[in-house]
Amino acid sequence: MARDPGEYQVFYHVGLGKAASTYLQDRVFPKLENIRYVPRDRYRGYQKLIDRTRDRRYLISREAAYRLTQRLDEFAAFKADARVILVLRRHDRWIASHY
C-alpha cells in the first residue's frame, strides 16, 4: 500500500555532469542527518523504498546531463511538492571541462 504523500518530504538532486555531482553523492549526501539518502545506483527503486520505509525525509540523487525535463516530469508525477536541488557550474568552466 502506498504511503500518504503528506507523511514525508522528497528532495531530488538533479546535478549536471561536471558540476560536482559525484563529490556530493560520495562525500556529502551520505553524511546528512535526519534524511534517507538514495544514491544514484539505487535510483530506480526509490518509489518502492519510500513505500516500504517510514522515514520522513528522502534525498534522491540522479545526474541529469541528458533528459533533464524528463527526469523532472518523472519526479513531479511521483510527488508534486518535491523540492529540486539543481547544481550548476559557471558556463565557461562547464564547457571547458568537457574538452
C-alpha positions in Angstrom: 0.0 0.0 0.0 1.4 3.4 -1.0 2.2 5.9 1.7 0.2 9.1 2.1 2.3 11.8 0.4 1.8 14.1 3.3 3.8 11.8 5.6 7.2 12.6 4.0 9.3 15.1 2.0 11.3 14.3 -1.0 14.3 16.3 -2.3 15.6 15.5 -5.8 19.2 16.2 -6.7 19.5 16.5 -10.4 23.1 17.5 -10.9 24.5 18.2 -14.3 27.6 16.3 -15.3 30.9 18.0 -14.3 29.2 20.1 -11.6 30.5 18.3 -8.5 27.7 15.7 -8.5 30.0 12.8 -7.8 31.6 14.6 -4.9 28.2 15.4 -3.4 27.0 11.9 -3.9 30.1 10.2 -2.4 31.1 12.7 0.3 28.3 15.0 1.3 24.9 13.4 0.9 25.7 10.1 2.8 26.7 12.1 5.9 23.5 14.2 6.1 21.5 13.5 9.3 17.7 13.0 9.5 17.3 12.3 5.8 17.5 9.0 4.0 19.9 9.3 1.1 19.0 7.3 -2.0 22.3 7.1 -4.1 22.5 7.1 -7.8 22.9 3.3 -8.0 19.6 2.8 -6.2 17.7 5.4 -8.1 15.4 3.1 -10.0 13.9 1.7 -6.8 13.3 4.9 -4.9 9.5 4.7 -5.2 9.3 1.2 -3.7 11.8 2.2 -1.0 9.7 5.1 0.1 6.6 2.9 0.2 8.2 0.3 2.4 10.1 2.6 4.8 8.9 5.1 7.3 11.5 7.9 7.0 10.1 11.4 6.9 12.7 12.9 4.5 14.4 11.4 1.4 17.1 12.8 -0.8 17.2 11.1 -4.2 20.2 11.8 -6.4 20.3 11.4 -10.1 22.7 13.0 -12.5 20.7 14.6 -15.3 23.1 15.6 -18.0 20.6 14.5 -20.6 16.8 14.4 -20.4 16.5 16.9 -17.6 12.9 17.7 -18.4 12.0 14.0 -18.5 13.6 13.5 -15.1 11.7 16.4 -13.6 8.5 15.2 -15.1 9.1 11.7 -13.5 9.7 13.3 -10.1 6.7 15.5 -10.3 4.4 12.6 -11.2 5.5 10.8 -8.1 5.5 13.7 -5.6 4.3 17.0 -7.0 5.5 19.0 -4.0 9.1 17.6 -4.0 12.0 20.0 -3.8 14.5 20.1 -6.6 18.2 20.6 -5.9 19.8 21.7 -9.2 23.6 22.1 -9.1 25.1 24.3 -11.9 28.5 25.4 -12.7 29.8 28.6 -14.4 29.1 28.1 -18.1 32.6 28.9 -19.3 34.2 26.4 -16.9 31.5 23.8 -17.5 32.1 23.9 -21.3 35.9 23.8 -20.8 35.6 20.8 -18.5 34.2 18.8 -21.5 37.4 19.2 -23.5 
